[in-house]
Amino acid sequence: MTPMLEAADTTPTLRRPAVPPPTWLVVALACAGQFLVVLDVSVVNVALPSMRADLGLSGPGLQWVVNAYAIAFAGFMLLGGRAGDLYGRKRMFLLGLGLFTLASLGGGLAQEGWQLLLARAVQGLGAAVLAPSTLTLLTAAVPEGAARARAIATWTAVGAGGGAAGGLVGGILVQGLSWRWVLLINVPVGAVVLAGAVRWLVESRAGDGRRLDLPGALLVTAGLATLAYGISQTEAEGWTAAATLVPLLAGLALIGLFLAVEARTAAPLMPLALLRVRSVASANVAMFVSGSAMFCMWFFMTLYAQNVLGYTPLDAGLALVPSSLAVVLGSKLAPRLMRAAGARNVAVLGTLVAAAGFAWQSTLRADGAYLTAIMIPGILMMLGAGLAGTPLAALATSGAAPEDAGLVSGLINTSRTMGGSLGLAVMATIAAARTAGRTTPVGLTEGYALVFRTSTAVLLGGALLMLAWLPRSARKVG
């Protein structure tokens, strides 16, 4: 029995089957939930033109197909993590996956644009409840040490693979069936995972009778959602427009008010002492910084392949398959390297490998060859991402008490999501400024190249930050 589950045994509401399920089965169910959440961030991108033609969506409406999911996902993540601690991780897993699956069905059957947008927002809410519990259930089932590092590596690989597979899966479904299947495919998969979770997952909580900090929950959810909305406005409105600045400043003000409320609340949603734990604070900042540089890779690589090299959406998805495999390989190699070199050094190594890939990619040309312009730099970028992601997640979760496990899981997911969203918005602005309205292959290439050079600099700075601040190793890893 793991220490986390032992702590949960003290509560009268804990229920466990007579025979604990195999650890691999718990890991598989948790990773399946994470895969669905991350896949849906990117899988709809390929389907957007078909959605617009079928449902008559406007340009802004089409943008909200993506934004409705992202804003709800980012806004409710911390609340979803804390709810798992207080009300049960299995319960939140089932609730989140149920909402996600039903919303996928509603979106796939939508006959009007507003129906699709509503379904995407509910999908994001379900994902925000589901995502923190995937990591918490996994860490609860696997004791700290090498075994947990391997389980986290699998979770990292599956999550990164879900984001990487979005373009390929979307291309296959749209080209072979219709845009509706990028959403409907979640329904049978979600139903199977739900059935397995009901049967096999063990309930645990560590809330010791505490109530949910409602003022804190409302403030942090409103703050994160407003920030995410402001970030989403940058592409259409620019960084200096009132439509962007007002929600960004309002979101920051709400987050500041949230922190002030938490400092005075007896049972806060997020104990501020948690931010003074070195492993939690440093790993989340590192995840935010690295995510801001790495997340945009799939977006700009796909644009380069299609807009400059002339690939079809399906061809572009297939071109990135080696990169998808590289992130899985990096994630699975990380635990072995962590035992030998420590979590901090592996995170730094992975970040430097990714930086080398981004630097190579920044030399792209309008007539680039697949091998040197996409495959090899893509492999380096995602191999590094896989190597770095596992130790960062291990460090962030190792420094928290069992009763804060769900919150920490929500925090690491929030850091990655907000970092990626902000990074993509900034990089899109940089590319647009460099391109200056030119749509020729050469003009677009210059913009994409500058993005990859900027990401290289961010990652090198992130590597220095990790070297100086991260603790050498996750507690007991190795």
N, C-alpha and C positions, 0 to 999 in steps of 0.2 A: 504493500500500500504506500502511495506517495505521501510526502509531508502535506501537500496541499489538500489531498483528500482526507487525511487524518484530521486536519483542522476543520474541514467541513463536517466530519462525523459528529462534532459536538452540537450541531444544530439538529433539532428534532425533525426538520423537514427533509433531511437527506434520505433518499431512497436509492438502493443499489440492488442489482440482481443478485441472486444466490451465487452465481458464478460470474466473476468479472469478465468482460469481453476481452478478446485478444487485443493487445496494444496496437498491433498493426491495423486492426479494423477501426479503432478509434481514430488513428492517424489518417486512415484512408477517408473516413467520413468527414473529418474536419477539413482535409485538403480538398475534397470534392466541393464543399461549400465555398471555400476560398476561391477555387478555380472559377466557379460560376460568377462570383462577385466581380473578380478582376476582368474576366472575359467580357462582361457586359459594359465595361468602361469603353472598350474599343471596337467591339464587334459590329456595332450599328453604323460605324463611319462609312463602310463600304455601301451600306443599304440606303444612305440618306437621299441620293438622287431618285431612287425608286420610290421611297416614301413620299417625296415631294410630288412626283408625278401622279401617284395613286390617290393621295389624300388632299392634293391641292394646297400644300403648305406654302406659306410665304418664306422669304429668306430668313427673317428673324424667327419665324416659327420653326424652321428647320434647325436653326442653331439651338433652340430650346429642347429639341429631342435629346441632344447631348447634355445641355446645361441642367435640365430638370433632374436628371439622374445624378449628375456630379454635385449639385448644390445640396440636395437632400442627403446624399451619401456623406459628404464632408460635414454637414451641419449636425447630424444626429449621431456621429460616431462615438464621441465621448459618453453621451447619454446611453447609447447601446451597451458600451463596455461596463459602465457602472451598474446598469440594470441587471446585467448578468451576475455581478457580484452579489447584488441584493436579493434578486428573485430567482436565481438559478441559471447556470450557464446552458444546460440542456434546454431548459424552457425557452430561453432567448434564441438559441440556435433554431429550435422548431418554429418559433414565432417569426423570426426573420426570414427563414427559408420558405415558410408558408406564404408570407406576404409577397416575397420575391417571385415565387412560382405563380401565384394567382395574378399578380400584376403582369407577368410575362404573357400569360394567357390573354388577359384583357388587351394588352398592347398588340399582340399578334392578330387579334380579331377586330381591332379598332376600325371603324368606318368613317370617323371624322378626326380631324387633326387634334382637337381638344381631348378626345378620348386617348389618343396615343400619348400626348403630353402628360395627362393625369396618370396613365399607367407607368410612364417612365419615372415620375416623381415618387410613386408608391414603390416601384422597384428600388429606387435609391434609398428610401426609408428602410425597406426590408434588408437591403445590403448593409446598411449602417448598424442594424441590430445583429445581423448574422456575422459580419466580419470579425469583430472583437472576440466573439465566442469561439470561433474556429481555432484561434491561437491559444485561448485560455483552456479549452477542453484538451488540447494537445499537451500543454505543459502540465495540466493536472494529471494526465494519464501516464506521463513519462517522468521518472525521477531526474533531478538535476544531475548533470554529468555528460559523459560522451553520448549516451543514448538519447538524451533530450536534444543535444546539439544535432544529432543525425535527423531527429524528427523535425526540428525547426528547419533544417536544410531542405527536407522534403517539402515542407510548407512554403518556404521561400521559392523553391524551384517551381512548384505548382502555381503559385501566385504570379511569378514572373512569366511562366509559360503561358498562363491564361491571357496576360496582356499581349504577349508576343503572338499568340495564335489568333487573336481577334480578327486581323486582316485576312488571314488565310481562311478561317472558318466562315467569316462573313462573305468572302468572295465565292466560296464553294456553294453556300446556301442561296445567295442571291442569284448566281448564275445558273444553278441547277434547279432551284425551286422558285422561291420568291422572297421579297424582303421580309415577309411575315415570319419566315422560319428562323430569322436571326433571334426572334423572341420566342417563338413557339418551341424551339428545340430545348429551351429551359424547362418546359413543362414535364416531359417524361423523365428527364434527368433529375429534376427537383423532386418528383414523386418517388423515385427509387431511393434517393438520399434521405428523404423524409422517413420512408418506411424503415430504412436501416437505422436511422437515428433514434426513432421511437423504440426499436427493438434492442439496440445495443449500447447507446450512450448512457453514461452514468450521470445522474444529477448531482450537482454540488453547488454550494454557495458559501460565502464567508461574510455575510452581512451582519451577523450577530444581532439581529433584531432592529438594525437601524432603518430609518425611513429615507426615502429618496429626498435629496436636497433640491426641492422644487424650484426655488429662486435661482440657484446655481445652474440647474438643468436648463431653465428657460433662457438665462443669459448666455450661456456658452453655446447653446444650440442656435439662438438668434445671431450671436456674434460670428460663429463659424459660417453659418449659411449666408449672412450678409457679406462677409469677406469673400466667400466663394462666388457670390453674385457679382461683386465688384470686379473680381478677377475675370469672370466670364465676359464682362462688358468691354474689356480692353481691346479685344480684336475688332469689334465693330465701332467703338466710340473713341478709342485712343486713351492714353494714360492721363491726359490733362482735362478731359471733358468732365462736366459736372456729373453725368450719368455714371462715370467711373469713380471719381474722387469721393462723392458723397457716400456711396455704400462702403468703399474701402475705409474711410475715416470713421463711419458709423460702426462698422464691424470691429475696428480696433478699439473704439470707445467702449463697446459692449464687452469685449474681452477684458479690458482694463477694469470695468465695473465688476465683472465676474470674479476677477482675482481679488478685488477689494472685499466683495461679499464673502468669498471663501475664507479669507483671513479672519473673519469674525463669526463664522458659523461653527456651531459645536460639532456637527456631523457633516462636513463638507462633501460635495460631489467629488472634488479633487483636492485632497489634502496637500497644501502647498509644501509641506515637508518633503513630499515625494519628489518635488523638483530640485531639492537639495541633495538627493541621492545621486552621486556622481555618475554611476552607470546609466541611470534612467535619463538624466538631463543630457549628458554628452551623447548618448546613442541616439536620442530623438533629434537633437540638433544636427548630428551627422547624417541621419536619415533624411531630414529636411533638405540639407544642402546637396547631398548626392542625388536625391530624387529630383531636385530642381534641374539638374544637369542631365540625368540619365533618361528621365521619362520621355523627353521630347525626341529621343532617338527614333522610335518607331514611326512617329508622325512625319518627321522630315525625311527619313529614309524612304518611306512610302511615297511621299511627294516627289522626291528626286527620281525614284524609279519610274513613276508614271508620267510626271510632267516634263522631265528632261530626257530620260532614256526611252520613253514611249511604251513602257510595260502596261499590260492590262491590269485591273485590280487583282485578278487571280494570279497572274504572273508575279506581281509585286509581293503578294502573300507567300508564294512558293519561294521567291528569292530570299526571303528572310527566315526560312526554315533552319538553315545552319545556325543563325544567330539564336533562334529559339532553343535549339539543342545545346548551344554553348552555355546559355544561362542555367539550364538544368545541370550540365556537367560541372559548372563552377559551384553551384549550390551543393552538389553532392561531394565535391572535393574539399569544401571548406571545413567540415568537422575534422577530417584527418589532419589538415594543416593546423587547425586550432589546437589540437592536442600537442603538436610539436612546437608551434611558434606562438601560441596565445591568440586570443580573439582580436585584440587591438591590432597586432601586426598583420593578421590575415585581412582585416578590414582595410588597412592602409594598402596592403599589396593589391587587393582587388580594385581599390579606387585608382591606383597607379596603372594597372593593366587597362582599366576602362579609359583612363585619360590617354593612354597610348593609342587606343582604338579611335577615340574622338579626334586626336591630333592627325592620325592617318586619314580619317574621313574628311577632315578639313581641306585636304589637298584634292578633293574630287573635281572632275572636269565635266564639261558638257558632253564629251564623247567617251566617258569612262567605260572601262570593261568591267563585266560583272565580277570577275575574280578579285580585282584590286580596288574597285570602287564600291562594292557592296559586301561581298562575302567575307573577305579577310578582316577588314576593319570592323564589320558587324560582329564577327565572332569575338574579336578582342573586347569590344565594348560590352557585350553581354556576358562573356566569361568573367570579366571584372565585376559586373553587376551581381552575378551569382556568388562570387567569392566574397563580396563586401556585405551583401544583404543578410546572410546567415549569421555572422558574428555580431552584427549590429542588433538584430532581433534577439539574439541570445543575451547580449549584454543588457538590453533594455528590460527584459523580463526577469533576469536573474537578480536584479537589485530590489525587487518589490516584495512586500509581504503578501501572503496568500490572499488576504481579504481585499487587496488592491490589484489582483492579477487581471481581472477583466478591464479595469480602468487603464492599466498599463498597456494592455493589448489594444484598446481603443486609441490610446495616445500614440503608439507607434504607427498604427494605421492612419491616424489623422496627420501625423508628421509627413508620412510618405505621400498621402493624397494631396495635402495642401502644398507641399514642396513641388510635387509634379505639376499641379495646376498653375501655380505661380510661375514656375520655370517655363512651362509651355507658353503662357501668355507673354512673358518677357522675350522669349526666343522668337516668337511669331512677330513681335514688334521689331526686333532687331533685323530679322530677315526682310520684313516689309520695307524698313527704312533703307536697307542696303539695295534692295531690288528697285526701289523708287518707281514702282508702277510698270517696270519692264516685264513682259511675259515671255520673252525669248528664252531658249534654253540657257544661253550664256548668262543673261541677267538673273534668272532664277538660281542658277548654280552659285553665283557670287553671294546671294543671300543665304543659301543653305550652308555654304562654306564658312561664312562668318558665324553662323549659329554653332557649328561644330568647334570652331576656334574658341568661342566664348565658353562653351561647355568644358573644353579642355582646361581653361584657366580656372573655372569654378571647381572642377574636380581636383586640380593640384592644390588649390587653397583648402579644399575639404580634407585632403590627405594630411596636410600639415596640422589642421585642426584636430583630426583624429589622433595623430601621433602625440600631440601635446595634452589632450584632454581625456581621451578614453582610458579607462583602467586597462591594465595589461590583459586581463582575462575575465571572462564571465565566471561567477562564483562556481567552483567545483568542476568547471568544464575541463575535461581531460583527466 
